[in-house]
Amino acid sequence: MEKYSEAPPAAQTPSMAKPARRRPDAGGRASNARQALIESAINNFAAKGFAGARVDEISTEAGVNKQLVYHYFSSKQGLYQAALEHVYSEIRAKEKTLSLEALDPRTAMEQLVGFSFDYLQDHPEFIALLEDENRNQGRYILESAELRSMHSPFIEMLQETLDRGVRGGLFPPGYDAIHLYISIAGISYFFFSNNHTLSAIFGTPLGTPQAYAARRAHVIAFVMNALRP
């Protein structure tokens, strides 16, 4: 089994030997190679987990020399952390695009709940990586200073929407934004993470667009009913 502490191969690639002789577009090529490795790592770690994914397969899929994994990320663990940082930075960036201030609190809350559901639907790799990292007891997130400092604007938006709703008599007081977020995420997450087994148990396909739409409407209605004063 490949270990994350595996030492980098001894061979040197010509492009890494003399950086001073790189052509002007070398920086762009290096950036593209690093991005290709991260995208390949996300696919492989999502499919096989940290333990099952192999650096050889990741670099081959990315179309780059295996040596570059160690050049950019130092180790398999470093690449895994970079993959986690990338998927978390993507969701944080999308959270920041939500503009809820001009909406009434109930409409804003519906949009927050719908956003959470839609993101999980559109990003099954995020669910797979979360499941694997939970099996690792959050080890690699805890070891990433960037991830630990990556503040979620979603919680702030949720709290602000709650506060506005309470002031307007639309929501009851006393809800904690973090616990509410966990509840919102949980009732969506379980549907996607257990979709195949739920479909088999209930004898109905839950992976269709129609099933997704029905579940999304249910999740929003469920949360909004829970928030009635």
trRosetta pair geometry for C-beta under 8 A, 3 or more apart (Angstrom, degrees):
i j d omega theta_ij theta_ji phi_ij phi_ji
1 51 7.0 -19 -170 -176 129 86
2 6 6.1 -36 -169 -41 84 143
2 54 5.1 121 5 -122 153 82
2 55 6.5 -162 176 6 151 91
2 56 8.0 -155 -83 1 152 96
2 76 6.8 131 139 -68 111 162
3 6 5.3 140 71 -47 73 82
3 76 7.4 173 126 35 34 139
4 50 7.3 -15 -64 174 125 108
4 75 5.4 72 165 152 77 113
4 76 3.9 -123 -127 73 67 104
4 77 3.8 78 170 -43 136 88
4 80 7.1 -53 -119 2 129 130
5 75 6.3 -13 -111 -147 32 138
5 76 7.9 -65 -18 34 25 100
5 77 7.4 20 -64 -11 57 121
6 55 7.1 -133 65 3 142 144
6 75 7.0 142 51 -147 65 85
6 76 6.3 57 29 -14 105 115
8 67 6.6 76 -176 -140 109 65
8 69 7.8 -178 -116 81 98 84
8 70 3.2 125 -101 176 122 171
8 71 7.7 107 -137 -45 151 57
9 66 6.4 71 -2 98 133 113
9 67 5.7 -87 55 -89 109 84
9 70 7.4 180 20 10 67 146
11 67 6.5 -104 87 -74 85 132
12 16 6.0 -130 -171 79 86 108
12 17 5.3 92 144 -79 127 94
12 67 7.2 131 -132 -157 30 157
13 16 4.8 76 64 12 89 105
13 17 7.1 -146 92 -27 44 86
13 65 5.1 132 -81 80 141 170
13 67 5.2 -180 -24 67 109 146
13 68 7.3 -9 6 -54 152 84
14 17 5.6 -48 -148 13 36 119
14 18 8.0 -26 180 24 64 89
15 22 7.1 62 -160 -100 82 99
15 26 7.3 176 -161 -146 108 116
16 19 7.3 -3 -153 -64 38 84
16 67 7.0 -124 4 128 152 128
16 68 7.8 -168 -59 -90 130 73
16 71 6.0 -115 -114 -109 142 146
18 21 4.6 25 118 16 114 112
18 22 8.0 -179 106 -37 68 69
19 22 5.8 -22 -167 -17 52 115
22 26 3.3 -55 176 1 121 169
22 27 7.6 108 130 -39 143 63
23 26 5.4 132 57 -38 60 96
24 27 7.9 -45 168 14 44 97
25 28 4.9 -45 -171 38 75 117
25 29 6.1 78 132 -23 83 97
26 29 5.5 -55 -149 38 38 111
26 30 6.1 40 153 -22 70 104
27 30 5.6 -53 -147 35 31 112
27 31 6.3 33 153 -19 64 105
28 31 5.6 -53 -148 36 33 112
28 32 6.3 33 153 -19 65 106
29 32 5.6 -55 -148 37 32 112
29 33 6.3 34 153 -21 66 105
30 33 5.7 -53 -147 35 31 111
30 34 6.4 31 154 -18 64 105
31 34 5.8 -54 -149 36 31 110
31 35 6.3 28 154 -16 65 108
32 35 5.7 -56 -146 39 31 110
32 36 6.1 34 154 -23 65 107
33 36 5.6 -52 -146 35 30 113
33 37 6.5 32 154 -20 63 104
33 62 7.4 86 -161 152 61 120
33 64 4.7 108 -152 -105 101 145
33 68 5.7 -73 152 178 128 159
33 72 7.9 -172 111 -44 97 143
34 37 5.8 -55 -153 34 31 112
34 38 6.6 30 151 -18 64 104
34 68 7.7 -129 -80 163 61 116
34 72 5.1 167 -114 -131 99 154
35 38 5.7 -53 -149 35 35 111
35 39 6.3 31 155 -16 67 106
36 39 5.9 -55 -146 39 30 109
36 40 6.2 28 156 -15 64 109
36 62 4.0 121 137 -162 98 96
36 63 6.4 -64 167 47 149 90
36 64 6.1 133 88 -21 128 121
37 40 5.8 -57 -144 41 29 109
37 41 6.0 33 154 -24 64 108
37 58 6.6 61 -154 149 73 106
37 59 6.8 -2 -115 -101 97 64
37 62 4.8 24 -83 -121 51 168
37 64 6.2 -60 -64 45 98 141
37 68 6.6 -145 -62 112 143 110
37 69 6.2 176 -150 -95 138 73
37 72 6.6 140 61 59 156 148
37 73 7.5 -149 132 -18 140 129
37 79 6.8 -91 154 -137 111 114
38 41 5.5 -54 -146 35 29 114
38 42 6.5 34 154 -23 63 101
38 79 7.7 -156 -99 -161 57 78
38 82 5.6 -101 -109 131 102 110
38 83 5.9 171 -158 -91 72 65
38 86 5.2 121 175 -52 128 159
39 42 5.8 -47 -150 29 32 113
39 43 6.8 31 152 -15 62 104
39 62 7.2 132 64 -107 86 95
40 43 5.7 -55 -153 36 35 112
40 44 6.2 23 155 -11 69 112
40 58 4.8 130 125 -164 112 70
40 59 7.5 144 102 -72 154 19
40 61 4.3 151 -141 93 122 111
40 62 4.0 -102 -12 -60 149 92
41 44 5.9 -62 -141 44 30 104
41 45 5.7 21 165 -12 69 112
41 53 7.4 88 -149 162 63 152
41 58 5.2 37 -84 -148 66 133
41 79 5.1 -150 -114 161 149 104
41 80 6.9 -148 178 -89 123 43
41 82 7.0 58 78 80 159 99
41 83 4.3 -129 116 -72 114 126
42 45 6.3 -57 -134 43 22 102
42 46 6.0 23 162 -20 60 114
42 83 4.8 174 -75 -153 67 108
42 86 6.6 -92 -67 81 124 130
42 87 6.4 135 -125 -56 122 111
42 125 5.6 54 161 166 101 142
42 129 7.1 -47 -148 -65 75 135
43 46 6.0 -64 -149 37 21 110
43 47 6.3 9 159 -11 61 114
43 61 7.0 -124 73 142 135 156
43 125 6.9 -61 -95 -116 45 135
44 47 5.9 -60 -143 41 29 105
44 48 5.8 -26 176 27 68 112
44 53 4.2 106 142 -134 104 119
44 54 7.6 -105 -180 39 139 51
44 57 6.1 143 -121 106 140 111
44 58 5.0 -105 17 -87 158 89
44 61 6.9 170 -53 26 117 153
45 48 6.8 -76 -122 59 22 75
45 49 6.5 14 -166 -159 60 11
45 50 6.0 21 -140 -77 102 54
45 53 5.0 -56 -82 -25 56 157
45 80 5.9 134 -105 -124 147 85
45 83 5.5 125 26 109 148 164
45 128 7.9 145 116 120 66 106
45 129 6.1 49 116 -106 109 92
45 132 6.6 -152 166 70 88 166
46 124 7.6 104 179 117 135 75
46 125 4.0 -62 -100 -144 161 80
46 128 3.8 83 -161 90 81 135
46 129 5.4 -51 -92 -51 80 81
46 132 7.6 -140 -115 -7 35 134
47 52 8.0 -109 106 98 70 125
47 53 7.5 107 66 -84 83 99
47 128 7.1 17 -59 169 31 156
48 51 7.8 -126 144 75 85 59
48 52 3.3 -128 168 101 98 115
48 53 4.4 142 77 -62 118 69
49 52 4.8 74 56 19 87 102
49 53 6.7 -162 79 -15 38 91
49 132 4.3 177 -125 -125 81 123
49 135 7.1 -24 -141 59 130 144
50 53 6.5 -57 -138 30 22 106
50 76 7.8 120 -167 144 85 108
50 77 8.0 41 -160 -107 124 62
50 80 5.3 36 -117 -125 104 150
50 132 5.9 143 -11 163 84 124
50 136 6.3 37 21 -64 143 139
50 140 7.3 166 -89 -28 151 146
53 57 7.0 -128 -166 67 67 120
53 58 6.5 53 171 -54 109 113
53 76 7.9 163 96 -164 97 116
53 80 7.9 145 65 -89 136 102
54 57 4.5 82 69 9 95 104
54 58 6.9 -165 93 -9 48 87
55 58 5.6 -56 -145 37 34 113
55 59 6.2 27 161 -14 69 107
55 66 6.1 87 138 -151 102 104
55 69 5.3 160 -159 115 112 175
55 76 5.4 -105 -62 -92 111 100
55 79 7.3 131 -110 23 92 159
56 59 6.3 -63 -149 39 24 103
56 60 6.2 22 156 -18 63 112
56 66 6.1 -19 -106 -100 54 134
57 60 5.7 -55 -143 38 30 112
57 61 6.2 30 158 -18 65 108
58 61 6.0 -58 -149 37 26 109
58 62 6.3 19 154 -13 63 112
58 69 7.0 88 92 -95 120 133
58 79 7.1 99 132 158 164 151
59 62 5.6 -59 -145 43 32 110
59 64 5.6 -95 -161 76 82 76
59 65 6.7 -34 -180 127 129 18
59 66 4.2 171 53 -93 171 62
59 68 7.0 140 -129 53 115 94
59 69 5.6 -89 -71 -39 115 117
60 63 7.5 35 177 -71 31 35
60 66 8.0 -2 -44 -67 69 93
64 68 5.0 -53 147 42 124 145
65 68 5.2 106 72 -12 81 99
66 69 5.8 -32 -173 9 55 115
66 70 7.8 37 143 -3 70 97
67 70 6.1 -63 -167 41 46 103
67 71 6.1 49 140 -26 75 109
68 71 4.9 -50 -139 37 43 118
68 72 5.9 25 166 -7 74 107
69 72 6.7 -69 -149 45 20 94
69 73 5.8 -46 179 43 60 112
69 76 7.5 15 159 -85 130 55
69 79 5.8 -24 -161 -68 98 138
70 73 7.0 -74 -107 63 21 70
70 74 6.2 30 -157 -146 60 16
70 75 6.9 43 -116 -72 77 36
72 79 7.9 74 90 -91 99 86
72 82 7.9 22 132 -68 106 168
73 76 8.0 68 115 -95 124 12
73 78 3.6 163 168 111 82 110
73 79 4.2 85 133 -66 166 69
73 81 7.9 162 -159 52 109 90
73 82 5.6 -93 -112 -12 119 138
74 78 4.3 98 53 -21 91 160
75 78 4.7 107 50 3 71 100
75 79 7.2 -130 99 -1 44 85
76 79 5.6 -54 -152 36 35 112
76 80 6.4 38 149 -21 66 104
77 80 5.6 -53 -148 35 33 114
77 81 6.4 33 153 -18 65 104
77 140 6.7 -157 -163 -116 87 114
77 143 7.9 -24 167 97 120 150
78 81 5.7 -52 -147 36 32 110
78 82 6.4 34 152 -21 64 105
79 82 5.5 -52 -149 35 33 113
79 83 6.5 37 151 -22 64 102
80 83 5.6 -51 -152 32 33 113
80 84 6.6 32 150 -16 64 103
80 140 5.8 -67 116 -151 114 162
81 84 5.6 -52 -149 37 36 111
81 85 6.2 37 152 -21 67 106
81 140 5.2 -144 -85 176 83 107
81 143 6.8 -91 -98 90 134 100
81 144 4.8 167 -160 -81 115 120
81 147 7.5 -119 -164 -20 89 127
82 85 5.5 -51 -144 37 32 113
82 86 6.3 38 153 -25 64 104
83 86 5.7 -52 -150 31 30 114
83 87 6.7 20 158 -12 64 103
83 129 7.0 -150 131 -124 109 139
84 87 6.3 -59 -149 38 31 101
84 88 6.2 22 158 -11 66 112
84 129 6.4 174 -100 169 75 130
84 133 6.7 91 -109 -80 131 142
84 140 6.2 148 -5 114 156 116
84 141 6.3 -128 161 -83 151 78
84 144 6.7 -164 86 -13 124 163
84 147 6.3 -11 123 -84 112 142
85 88 6.0 -62 -145 44 28 107
85 89 6.0 29 157 -22 66 110
85 144 6.2 -153 -68 -175 105 148
85 146 5.2 27 -125 99 128 130
85 147 5.7 -115 -95 -64 77 92
85 150 7.7 171 -140 -51 75 147
86 89 5.9 -56 -144 36 26 109
86 90 6.5 31 155 -24 62 104
87 90 5.7 -49 -151 29 34 116
87 91 6.9 27 155 -12 64 102
87 123 7.4 141 -154 179 107 136
87 125 6.9 -139 -108 112 137 101
87 126 5.3 170 179 -104 130 84
87 129 6.0 130 36 53 164 159
88 91 6.1 -56 -151 38 35 104
88 92 6.3 35 152 -19 67 108
88 147 6.0 82 52 -125 164 91
88 150 5.7 85 135 115 125 162
89 92 5.6 -55 -145 39 33 113
89 93 6.2 38 154 -24 66 105
89 150 6.9 -106 -83 -135 68 138
90 93 5.8 -54 -149 33 29 111
90 94 6.6 22 155 -14 63 106
90 123 7.9 156 106 -109 134 152
91 94 5.7 -55 -147 39 35 109
91 95 6.3 44 151 -26 66 102
91 119 6.1 77 -124 -169 103 145
91 123 7.7 -118 -74 40 104 168
91 126 7.1 89 -53 -126 128 148
92 95 5.6 -49 -149 30 32 116
92 96 6.8 35 152 -23 62 103
92 150 6.0 -113 -60 176 156 107
92 151 7.8 104 -139 80 129 46
92 152 6.4 -117 -109 -113 92 58
92 153 6.9 108 -160 10 76 92
93 96 5.8 -55 -157 29 33 113
93 97 7.3 35 147 -25 61 100
94 97 5.7 -47 -158 22 42 114
94 98 7.9 55 147 -31 61 89
94 115 7.7 174 136 -170 107 114
94 119 6.8 151 96 -102 149 120
95 98 6.1 -41 -171 7 44 113
95 115 7.6 113 -108 149 64 142
95 152 6.7 -6 95 -166 176 74
95 153 4.8 158 125 63 117 99
95 154 4.7 -86 -141 -56 137 87
95 157 7.3 -160 179 5 98 138
96 153 5.4 94 -83 28 70 157
98 111 6.8 149 -151 134 115 119
98 112 7.2 77 -171 -92 159 70
98 115 6.3 -34 -85 -80 133 162
98 153 8.0 175 45 112 106 118
98 157 6.3 41 92 -133 130 166
99 102 6.9 14 144 18 98 101
100 103 5.2 -65 -162 36 60 115
100 108 4.0 89 -168 -140 113 111
100 111 6.4 -172 -102 72 105 135
100 112 7.2 11 -90 -54 151 98
100 157 5.9 100 29 -162 141 112
100 160 7.7 133 89 92 122 116
100 161 6.2 -42 142 -79 144 114
103 107 4.4 -121 178 92 114 112
103 108 4.2 148 91 -63 119 86
103 111 6.9 60 87 2 175 138
104 107 5.0 80 59 16 80 106
104 108 6.8 -153 89 -9 35 93
104 168 7.9 -136 -163 120 90 175
104 170 7.9 139 162 -69 100 166
105 108 5.5 -57 -141 39 30 113
105 109 6.2 32 160 -22 66 105
105 161 5.4 138 -145 -171 81 75
105 162 7.8 118 -160 -89 122 14
105 164 4.5 -175 -80 100 116 102
105 165 3.5 178 152 -72 153 84
105 168 6.1 180 7 37 134 136
105 170 5.2 155 74 69 127 147
105 171 6.7 -105 140 -16 139 114
106 109 5.7 -52 -147 34 30 111
106 110 6.5 33 153 -20 62 104
106 165 6.9 109 -57 -112 62 116
106 170 5.7 -120 -51 179 98 140
106 224 6.8 65 -156 -137 93 113
107 110 5.6 -52 -150 34 33 114
107 111 6.5 33 152 -19 64 104
108 111 5.7 -56 -153 35 32 112
108 112 6.5 34 150 -21 65 104
108 157 7.9 -140 170 172 113 98
108 161 4.7 -154 112 -123 124 122
108 164 7.6 42 45 66 149 138
109 112 5.6 -51 -149 33 35 113
109 113 6.4 32 155 -15 67 104
109 161 5.4 156 -70 152 78 136
109 162 7.9 90 -92 -71 115 59
109 165 6.9 20 -40 -57 131 146
109 171 7.9 134 -59 -72 154 131
109 223 7.2 -155 156 126 109 118
109 224 6.7 133 109 -95 123 84
109 227 6.7 -85 171 52 164 172
110 113 5.9 -56 -147 39 31 108
110 114 6.1 29 155 -17 65 111
110 220 5.4 49 -143 -159 82 119
110 224 6.5 10 -81 -70 88 126
111 114 5.6 -56 -142 41 30 111
111 115 6.1 38 156 -25 65 104
112 115 5.7 -51 -148 31 28 113
112 116 6.7 29 154 -19 62 104
112 154 7.3 128 -152 -157 104 88
112 157 6.4 177 -102 119 124 116
112 158 6.0 134 -171 -91 157 81
112 161 6.5 -141 -22 16 145 166
112 184 7.5 -26 127 -165 97 164
113 116 5.9 -53 -153 32 32 112
113 117 6.6 29 152 -15 64 107
113 184 5.5 -124 -117 -147 81 120
113 219 6.2 -175 167 128 113 98
113 220 4.9 142 102 -107 133 71
113 223 5.0 -171 -103 46 148 157
113 224 7.7 -108 3 -43 159 85
114 117 5.7 -57 -149 39 34 110
114 118 6.0 31 156 -20 69 110
114 216 6.5 56 -128 -174 78 109
114 220 5.9 12 -64 -81 84 123
115 118 5.8 -58 -142 39 28 109
115 119 6.3 30 160 -24 64 105
116 119 6.2 -54 -149 29 25 110
116 120 7.0 19 156 -11 59 106
116 154 7.7 97 -81 -154 100 140
116 184 5.4 74 68 140 168 112
116 185 5.8 -111 -175 -89 130 65
116 188 5.8 163 125 19 97 159
117 120 6.2 -66 -159 38 31 105
117 121 6.3 28 151 -19 68 110
117 188 4.5 -142 -102 -123 72 137
117 215 7.6 177 -155 116 130 93
117 216 5.0 139 136 -120 153 86
117 219 5.5 146 -79 73 135 154
117 220 7.7 -78 -9 -49 146 87
118 121 5.5 -57 -147 37 34 113
118 122 6.0 21 160 -11 69 112
118 216 7.5 48 -64 -121 73 130
119 122 6.0 -63 -144 44 28 103
119 123 5.9 -18 170 20 66 118
119 126 7.3 -23 149 50 93 162
120 123 6.5 -78 -128 57 23 82
120 124 7.9 65 174 -86 59 46
120 126 6.9 -116 -117 78 57 121
120 127 6.2 73 -154 -61 90 111
120 185 8.0 135 -53 -151 135 73
120 188 5.4 143 32 140 150 114
120 189 6.1 -136 -124 -94 154 58
120 192 5.1 -160 151 -1 114 159
121 192 6.7 -145 -86 -91 52 131
121 212 5.8 86 -128 -151 136 129
121 216 7.8 -27 -43 -73 145 115
123 126 4.0 39 130 -1 116 117
123 127 7.3 144 110 -12 73 80
124 127 5.5 -49 -157 34 48 114
124 128 6.3 47 148 -19 73 104
124 192 6.9 -150 -110 176 79 120
125 128 5.5 -52 -146 38 37 113
125 129 6.2 36 156 -19 68 105
126 129 6.0 -55 -146 38 28 108
126 130 6.4 30 154 -19 63 107
127 130 5.8 -58 -150 36 29 112
127 131 6.4 31 154 -21 65 105
127 189 6.9 163 -120 -149 104 82
127 192 5.6 -127 -88 117 160 121
127 193 5.4 -158 -175 -83 124 85
128 131 5.8 -53 -150 33 31 112
128 132 6.5 27 154 -16 64 106
129 132 5.7 -55 -148 38 33 110
129 133 6.2 29 156 -17 67 108
130 133 5.8 -57 -142 40 30 107
130 134 6.3 33 156 -21 64 105
131 134 5.8 -55 -151 34 29 112
131 135 6.8 32 150 -19 62 102
131 193 6.5 147 -72 -139 124 120
132 135 5.6 -52 -156 32 36 113
132 136 6.6 26 147 -10 66 106
133 136 5.3 -56 -149 44 39 110
133 138 6.0 54 155 -101 95 44
133 139 7.7 -148 -160 36 74 66
133 140 6.3 -101 -128 47 100 102
133 141 6.0 69 -176 -26 135 110
134 137 7.3 43 -174 -80 37 25
134 138 6.9 16 -105 -52 44 73
136 139 4.6 -93 151 22 101 106
136 140 6.2 14 120 -4 149 95
138 141 4.9 -57 -168 47 78 115
138 142 5.5 82 131 -28 91 102
139 142 5.9 -66 -155 37 25 110
139 143 6.4 13 155 -12 64 112
140 143 5.5 -54 -142 41 37 109
140 144 6.4 37 155 -24 65 107
141 144 5.9 -61 -149 33 32 109
141 147 5.0 -113 -152 122 73 149
141 148 7.2 124 158 -63 75 76
142 148 7.0 59 -136 -72 37 119
144 147 3.9 57 95 13 120 110
144 148 6.4 162 91 -13 65 84
145 148 5.8 -60 -145 41 32 109
145 149 6.2 17 160 -8 67 113
146 149 6.2 -70 -147 45 25 100
146 150 6.3 41 151 -46 64 104
147 150 5.4 -43 -146 9 34 121
152 155 5.0 82 93 -2 106 99
152 156 7.6 177 107 0 63 85
153 156 5.2 -56 -158 41 53 115
153 157 5.9 52 146 -22 79 104
154 157 5.8 -57 -147 39 30 109
154 158 6.1 32 154 -22 66 108
154 181 6.7 107 125 -125 111 129
155 158 5.6 -53 -145 36 30 113
155 159 6.3 29 156 -18 65 106
155 177 5.3 106 -166 133 78 124
155 178 6.3 11 -133 -83 122 69
155 181 6.0 -49 -98 -49 79 153
156 159 5.8 -56 -147 37 29 109
156 160 6.2 26 155 -17 65 109
157 160 5.7 -55 -143 39 30 110
157 161 6.2 29 157 -18 65 108
158 161 5.9 -57 -147 38 27 109
158 162 6.3 31 153 -20 63 107
158 177 4.6 132 104 -154 109 104
158 180 6.3 179 170 89 131 121
158 181 5.8 -149 -4 -70 176 99
159 162 5.6 -52 -147 36 31 114
159 163 6.3 32 155 -21 65 106
159 177 3.9 -51 -72 -67 85 151
160 163 5.7 -52 -147 35 30 112
160 164 6.5 29 155 -17 63 105
161 164 5.9 -53 -147 37 31 109
161 165 6.3 30 154 -18 64 109
162 165 5.8 -62 -150 39 29 110
162 166 6.3 28 155 -20 67 106
162 171 5.9 -109 -150 102 63 161
162 175 5.6 -129 -147 77 136 118
162 177 6.1 -141 5 -85 146 90
162 180 7.2 154 -77 20 136 167
163 166 5.8 -52 -146 34 30 110
163 167 6.4 29 155 -17 64 106
164 167 5.8 -55 -148 38 31 111
164 168 6.3 17 156 -7 65 112
165 168 5.9 -65 -144 47 30 103
165 170 4.2 -90 -159 75 83 105
165 171 3.4 55 124 1 121 115
165 227 7.1 -7 146 168 156 124
166 169 7.7 42 -179 -68 29 23
166 170 7.6 -85 -56 53 21 68
166 171 5.1 -59 -65 76 62 94
166 172 7.2 -2 -111 128 88 14
166 173 5.0 83 -143 -86 128 73
169 229 6.2 -43 178 -34 62 167
170 227 7.8 18 135 140 79 106
170 229 6.7 -175 155 -28 14 114
171 175 7.0 -63 162 11 121 135
171 227 4.8 -38 -123 179 95 101
171 228 8.0 -91 -119 -108 48 9
171 229 6.3 138 169 -65 9 87
172 175 7.0 105 82 -29 80 101
172 227 7.1 -160 19 -165 81 51
172 228 7.5 33 -24 104 102 35
172 229 4.7 145 -67 -122 74 60
175 179 7.4 -140 -173 72 70 105
175 180 5.3 46 171 -58 115 127
175 227 7.3 -16 -53 -116 158 88
176 179 4.3 64 77 18 107 109
176 180 6.5 178 84 -12 51 87
177 180 5.6 -57 -144 39 30 112
177 181 6.2 35 155 -24 65 105
178 181 5.6 -51 -149 33 30 113
178 182 6.6 32 152 -19 63 103
179 182 5.6 -50 -149 33 35 113
179 183 6.5 36 152 -19 65 104
180 183 5.6 -54 -151 36 34 112
180 184 6.3 34 152 -19 67 105
181 184 5.7 -55 -146 37 32 110
181 185 6.1 26 158 -14 67 109
182 185 5.9 -56 -141 43 28 107
182 186 5.8 33 157 -28 64 112
183 186 5.7 -54 -140 33 25 114
183 187 6.6 16 167 -13 62 105
183 223 7.5 140 117 -110 108 95
183 226 7.8 -115 140 112 148 169
184 187 6.8 -64 -152 35 23 98
184 188 6.9 7 155 -3 59 112
184 219 7.6 89 -155 174 67 109
184 223 5.9 37 -103 -102 90 140
185 188 6.1 -74 -157 46 31 103
185 189 5.4 30 156 -27 74 118
186 189 5.6 -53 -129 37 27 111
186 190 6.2 27 171 -21 64 106
187 190 6.5 -39 -135 30 26 110
187 191 7.2 33 158 -22 51 107
187 219 5.5 159 113 -126 114 97
187 222 6.5 -123 154 92 165 150
187 223 7.8 -169 50 -58 144 95
188 191 5.9 -61 -163 30 34 114
188 192 6.9 15 153 -6 69 108
188 215 7.9 119 -124 145 67 111
188 219 5.6 47 -75 -128 87 157
189 192 6.2 -70 -156 43 32 100
189 193 5.7 17 161 -11 74 116
190 193 6.0 -58 -128 45 28 103
190 194 5.6 -10 179 18 66 117
191 194 7.1 -75 -134 54 11 84
191 195 6.5 45 155 -81 55 83
191 198 7.3 -51 -141 21 52 167
191 206 7.2 -130 -171 161 87 130
191 215 5.4 129 -161 -171 157 148
191 219 7.9 -95 -11 -64 149 124
192 195 5.6 -12 -147 -40 31 114
194 197 5.1 -59 -172 52 83 107
194 198 5.1 87 125 -29 94 104
195 198 5.9 -61 -142 40 25 110
195 199 6.2 28 159 -22 63 108
195 206 5.3 -149 -157 95 82 109
195 207 5.3 90 161 -76 130 93
196 199 5.8 -54 -149 34 28 113
196 200 6.5 24 154 -16 63 107
196 207 7.5 18 -79 -48 61 130
197 200 5.6 -54 -147 38 35 111
197 201 6.1 33 156 -20 68 108
198 201 5.8 -54 -140 37 30 109
198 202 6.1 1 169 6 66 113
198 206 5.5 -19 100 22 110 157
199 202 6.8 -72 -139 51 20 90
199 203 7.9 94 167 -80 51 4
199 204 6.4 -113 -144 83 64 47
199 205 5.5 25 -145 -125 121 36
199 206 4.6 -139 -78 18 89 93
199 207 6.4 -33 -66 -13 147 93
200 203 7.5 19 -178 -72 26 44
202 206 7.5 67 58 -42 126 119
204 211 7.7 153 136 -100 101 128
205 208 5.2 67 121 -23 114 109
205 211 6.4 -137 114 -33 69 144
206 211 4.5 -177 -149 174 45 151
206 215 7.4 68 -165 -48 99 135
207 211 6.5 19 13 61 13 140
207 212 7.9 27 -161 -49 30 96
208 211 4.6 96 53 6 79 101
208 212 7.0 -140 95 -5 42 86
209 212 5.6 -53 -146 36 33 114
209 213 6.3 33 156 -20 66 105
210 213 5.8 -53 -148 35 30 110
210 214 6.4 28 154 -17 64 107
211 214 5.8 -55 -146 38 32 110
211 215 6.2 29 156 -17 66 108
212 215 5.9 -59 -146 39 28 108
212 216 6.2 31 155 -23 65 107
213 216 5.7 -52 -146 33 29 113
213 217 6.5 27 156 -16 63 105
214 217 6.0 -56 -151 37 30 109
214 218 6.4 31 151 -20 64 108
215 218 5.5 -55 -148 37 34 114
215 219 6.2 36 155 -23 68 103
216 219 5.9 -52 -147 32 29 110
216 220 6.6 25 156 -14 63 106
217 220 6.0 -57 -150 38 30 109
217 221 6.2 26 155 -15 66 110
218 221 5.8 -61 -146 41 29 108
218 222 5.9 34 156 -27 66 109
219 222 5.6 -53 -144 33 27 115
219 223 6.5 23 159 -14 63 106
220 223 6.1 -59 -150 38 28 106
220 224 6.2 21 157 -13 65 113
221 224 5.8 -61 -142 43 29 108
221 225 6.1 31 159 -20 66 108
222 225 6.1 -58 -149 36 24 109
222 226 6.6 23 152 -19 60 108
223 226 5.6 -57 -152 35 32 113
223 227 6.5 21 154 -13 65 111
224 227 5.7 -61 -147 41 33 108
224 228 7.5 60 150 -49 60 81
225 228 5.9 -22 -162 -15 40 113
